[in-house]
Amino acid sequence: MRSTMKVLLAAAVMLAGSLLPLNIAQAAAPGFAAPWPCGQQRQYYHHSSEVVNAIDFNIAGSGDLGTPALASAAGTVIEVVHGSSGYGNYVRVSHGGSWTTLVAHLQSTSVVNGQHVVTGQELGKVGSTGNSSGPHLHYEQELNGVNQRIVIDGVTLQYTSAINHHTSRNCGSTVDQIGLYRPENGTFYFPGGASARLGDAGMVPLAGDWNRDGIDTIGVYNEENQTFYLKNSNTSGNADGAFRFGNKGDIPLVGDWDGDGYDTIAVYRPGNQTFYLKNRNDNSGEADGAFRFGSEGDIPLAGNWDGDQYDTIGVYRPDNRTFYLKNRNDNSGDADGAFHFGNNGDLPVVGNWDGDAYDTIGVYRPDNRTFYLKNRNDNSGDPDIVRQFGNFDDLPIAGR
């Protein structure tokens, strides 16, 4: 989802490197984040028989077994190995500038060779494969194939046999990725070939960060019983939570309405053009806020339009192909911005496409199975990103 310009710049740096001596700026490390989910603490240590400059992270009592091992910076997967006698199952990612990272002893892997990953994307699950005495996450940072002393979240880690602790600031990439939901088989499809099925066919697709781990995962809404089914992983299987909310005919949406890092459920009632928002995913049945906005026939939206960490409401009006966005969840009735974009028959999709903290508009065109995404909410009419993906009857989703 990065712009072509970044590829061209990378090529220019490689060319310059063949003509000029390597300097410190060219070898500067990426801003590596901790390789486990946002806000969670791990103990860490470096024992005498450990690989040089490697660090082991874990939770006492095998508490991290099966938890996500995350990419600590964006890059390309260059090795996915299973069954190594030493590392067991492991993944190595190249981050450019001759920097790589490795996560090892994984229970399972979640990526394939050549796959682009973003900061905070799951590489696998913590395990105890290979030469390991118990579940832990083995982690290395390498420059030109040589292990370096580890710095994560801007903190230089201590190399002692004593147990130290670190709390992760790896809250995921702020760049949203596109995806699709196929109603005929109830399956989500993601770029790179991954897929996941949740619920019965014909449900309404959702994506959100339900557990505040910095990763958006799938959900569906059953219009027949007005129930949200939410999963904490992008894998097939049963929902981790089921929450009933709304009335027959309501349209579901999700957002972080109170800025606490959790995406929570909501509905839009076309009959009275009102959004009903909840700040907790529960079965209380009561909305924490009700805000009237829009006109008959509008499609509801939610996004962080002004970069203030709060998701607020909006609508897309198919009749005039215009997005109407509000920077506050209130009953003023006035939009803070109106942006014309798309063609007749397009489906709206919103996300943070360039990582600048602002959610911006886009459309999915079923006729040619193409996403048209804008990095600014304006009336220029020109998309910044065009990506073909999916089948004719698929429905668009987005998440990080």
N, C-alpha and C positions, 0 to 999 in steps of 0.2 A: 504493500500500500504506500511505499515511499515514492517520491517523485523521481522521474527519470534523471533529473539534474544530479541527484546524489550518486547515481551510478556513474554519470559522466565525471563528477568530481573524483570519485574513487579511482577511475581509470587515469585521470590526470595525475593523481598522487603517485600511482604505480609507475607511470612514465617518468615523472620527475625523479623518482627514487632510483631509476636505472641510469640517470644522468648525473645526479648529485650525491654527495655523501649523505648517509643517514644522519638526521639530526634528532635532538631530543623531542621536538614537537611532533615529528612523524611517529615516534614510538610511544607517545603519551598514552597512558592506560585509559580505557573507557571508564565512565563513572559506574563501577560495578556495584550492584545491590546484593543484599543477602540472598542466597539461593533457596529460601523458604518463605512462606506467605507473610504478608504484611501484618505487623503488630504482634507476631508470635515470638516468644523468646526461646533460644536454644542455648544449652551449655556447650562449650567447646574446649578443645585441648590439643596438644601436639606431643605425642609420646616419642621416646628415644628411637624406636624402630620404625617410625613413620617415614613415608616418602618426604624428601627434603621440601620444606616450606608448605607442605599440605596441612590442612586442618580438618578434624572430624567434628561434626555437629550432631547433637542428639538431644532427646528428652529422656530423663532418667526413667527406668522401668519400661523401656521399649515403647514409650508413648508416641514416638514419631513414626512407627512402622506403618507404611501405607500412605503417609502424608505426601503432599506434592514436593518434588524437587524442581525448582524454577530456574529459568534462564536469568542470569544476573546482569545481562546486557543484551541488546539486540544483536543478531548475527545469523550465521548459517551453520546448520548442523553438518559436521564433517565426519563424525564417527558415531555409529550406534552399534555397540558390540554386546553380545550375549554370551555368558558362560566363560569369561576369562578367569583363569585360575587365581589371578591376583585381584583385579578390580571387580570381578563378577560381571554384572550387567552395568554398562556405563555409556555415557553420552559426552561427546566433546563438541564444543561450539566455537567457530571462528568469528571474532568480532572485528576483524580488520586491523591493519597496522601491526600484523604478526602476533596479535594477542589472541589467546584461546583460553577457555575454561573447561574444566572437566568435573562431572558429578558421577560418583561411582557407588558400587555395592547396591544398586537399585533392585527393588523387588520386580519392577517392570519398567518398560520404556514407553513413551507416548509420542515420539517423533520419528522421522525417517531421515536418512542421509539426503542432503541437498535442500532440506526444508528451511525456509526463513522463519526465524522466531523473533518475537519481541520481548522486551524486558518483562519478566513476570510470567511468561508463558510456561506451562508445565512441560518438563522434559521427561519426567518419569515419576515413580513412587519410591519413597525411601524403603530400603530393605536391608538384607544382610547376606548378599550373594558374594561368592568369591572368598578371598582370605579375610574373613570378618568374624568376630566373636559375638556380634549382636547388632541389632538394627542401629544404623547411624548414616549420616550423609557425609561422604568423603568428598572434599572439594579442593581443587587446585586452580591457580591462575598462572598462565604460562606466557612468556614472551620469547618468540623465536624457539619454541620448544623447551625452554628452560624455566623451571618453576620459580616464581617470584614470591616475595612475602606478601601476604594477602591483605588487601584493603577493601572493605565493603561498607557501603553507606557512608563513605568518607572517614571511616574509622580504621586505623591500622591495628590489626589484631595482635594479641600477645602470644608469644611462643614459649609456653611453659607447660610442665606436666600437671600443674594445678588447674582446676576447673575454673573457667571464666564464663561469662554470659554476654549474649548480644541479642537485642530485639530488632527484628527485621523492619526495614523501611522499604522493602520491595513491594510497593503497592501497585505493581503492574505498569505496563505501558499505558499512556494516555491516548494512544492511537487505537481507534476502533477498527475492527476487521469486519468485512461483509460475510454474510452467510445466507442460507436459504432453508425454507421449510417446505416439504412436499406433502400437501394435504392427503394425497391418495394413499400414502403409506405411513404417514405420521413420523417422518424421518427428517432430521436436520442434516444439512450438508455444509461442510466448511472447505475453504480453499486448501489444497494440499491433499485432498482425498479422504479426510476423516468424516465420519458420520455418526449419528446417534439417534436412536428412536426413543420416544417418550410418549406414553399414552396411546389412545386409539387414533385411527385416521380421522382427519377432518377437524382437528382442534385448531385453536388460535395460537400461533407461536409467540413466545416471549423470550427475552434474554435479560439478565440482570445479575448484579453481585449480591447474592442472597445472604452470604455469610461473612462479608467484609474481608475477603482474602485477596482483593485486588483483581479477581478474575471473574468475568461475566460468564454465567452458565445458563443452560436452557431451562425453559418452563413452557407449560401450555395452559390454556384456559378452556374449560369445557362449558360451552354455552348452554347445554341442556341442564346442568346442575349448578351453574354459576360458581364453579370451583377452580381455583388456581392450583396447579401441580408443579412444584419447583424442585429442581435438582441442583446439588452442589458440585457436580462435575459434568463435563460434556461427554458423557458416556451413556450407552443404552441401559435401561433398567427401570426400577421403580423410583417414584418421586421421593425426595427426602422430606417434603412437607406438602400438605394439602390444606388449602384455606378457602372457605366459602365466603363470597362477598359479592354483592350486587344483585340486580334484578334481571329478569328475562329481557333480552334485547340490548343489554349494556355492552359496551365495547371495552375490553381490558387494556390497560397500559401499566407501566411500572416506572418508578423513578426514585431518586434519593431526595425526598421532599423536605427533610429536616437537616440535611448536611451531615449525618452521622456516619456515612460510609456504607450503609445498608440500602439496597434497592428494595422498595416495598410496593405493594399492590395498590391498584386504583381502578376505577371504572369511569367511563364517560357515558352519560345517559342521553341518547339522541333526542328523546321526547321533550326534554327540558333544557338541552344543551348545557348540562352541568357535569363538572368533574367532581368525583368523590374520592378523596385521597386518604390513605392510611399510613401512619408512621411506624407500624409494626405489622409483620406478617403473622396474624393470628386469626382466630375464629370469633372474635368479639362481635363482628357484624357492624360495628359502628365506624363511621368515617371520622377522621381527625380534622378534615376540612372539606367544605363544599363550595365550589367556585363556578359561577355561570360564565360561559364564554363560548362564542361561536354562533353559527347559524345552522339551520336544518341542512343535512347532507354533508357536513364537515367530517373530516377524519381526525381523531384526536392524536396529539403528539406530546412528547415530553423531552426536555433537554436542558443542559446548562448553557443557556444562550449568552450569558454575560460573564462567565468565568468565576462566579462567586461560590462555587461548590454546592449550590442548591439547584435541583432540577425543577423547572417550572413548566407551565402548560403552554400549549399552542394547538393550532388546528391547520389542516391543509384543506383548502376548498377546491374540489375537483372542477367545479363550474368555471372558475377563472384561473385555475392552476397557480394558486397563491398560498404561501405559508404566512400565517398570522401568529406571531410569537409574543409572549409576555415574559417580562423579567421578574414578576412577582405573582405569587398565587393569591389573587385577591378578586374582588367582585367589581372592580372598576369598569370592566367591560371593554377597555381600550387596549389594543395591541401596541406593544412598544416597537414593533417592526413588521412590515408587510413586504414579502419578497416573492416576485413572480418567477417561476421556474418549472420547466417540464412541458410535456405534451399531454393531450387528451389520452386517458387510459393509463397514465403512469401511476405508480404506487409510491407514496412518500416513505423516505427512510432518513433517519438523522443519526449523526455520530460525530465524534472528534476525529476527523480524518487526517489531521496533520500534527496532532500532539500539542496544540497551543493552549489547551484548557477550555476552548470554546466548542460547544456542539454546533454543527452547521448542517445545512439542509442537503438533501439529495433525493433522487427518484430512482426507482427500478422500473424499467420498460419491459413488460412481459412480451411484447411483440418481437423484440430482438434479444431478450434475455440479457439485458445490459444495465449496469448501475452507472448513473451519472451523478457525481458527487462534487460539492463545492466546499472550498476551504474558507469561504467568507459568506456571511449572510448579507447578500446584496442583490441588486437587480441587473447585474452584468449579463446574466443569461448564459454564460459560458461555464461548463463544468471544468473542474481542475483534475478530476480523475474519472476515467472511463474504463470500466471493467466488465467483460462479458462472463457470465457464470450462470449455470442452471438450466432448467427446462421452462417451457411456456407457462405452466400453471403453478410454478413455485411462488412462494411469498417471501419477501425480503426480511432479514433481521440484521442486526449489527451489535457488536460487543467487543470488549477488549480482553 
